[in-house]
Amino acid sequence: MATTVHEPPQIEPLRVPDNSGGNGFRNLVPAGGDMRALEDRPFSPSQTGIWVALAAITMSFAALTSAMVVRQGTGMDWQHIALPPLLFLNTVPLAASSATLEIARRRVASYARGSGQHLTVPMGWLLATLGLGLLFVVGQYAAWLRLKAEGLYLATNPNSSFFYLFTGLHVVHVLGGLAGLIYVMNKLRRSVLRRTTFAAAALYWHFMGLLWLYLLGLIWTKL
């Protein structure tokens, strides 16, 4: 007796029309505009990885803070330094970049729903975020040059050593965040950006802003 074998049904991938003429924003928003499907999975690899990275960064700066406090209490050569006013001014572009990034996220979501806006709209806000981040890095470099002009180098005294260490490590992590933004922009341009990827990059960038506020208060009161 012959047995009939039925093939499994074929399921078409969900797609959303791409206003820029690409392959569709299929990885960000499902067809039909069901926003419940936009909820990030609590244990997605990108978000899990970013939380691990943020925890490691937090512990690193906490250890450095502890080392600074111990060094200040045990040494007799602790001399306060005058911070360049540019350090406080540099806070403005970094804070503004968090605002432009959140606007970019809303524009990306709107674009993915097929609202009719062009891809250049969210890209423009992401470029603004990238530019403000670069402006912060340039400002930090200018502040270092100002201190060097005053004769304060990495090995001049314990205060200057901790100053360059804190601000230098923070700039390195900010550069990592800028690389993440470039990665997001590349994925968006190709219409293969996942929402969890964007959320992880945004979380990291906002953390860099909060970390800078902490470091600025720390070096202002302790150095």
Summary of the structure (lengths in Angstrom):
residues: 223
radius of gyration: 23.3
end to end distance: 88.7
largest distance: 96.5
contacts: 623
relative contact order: 0.17
helix: 67%
strand: 0%
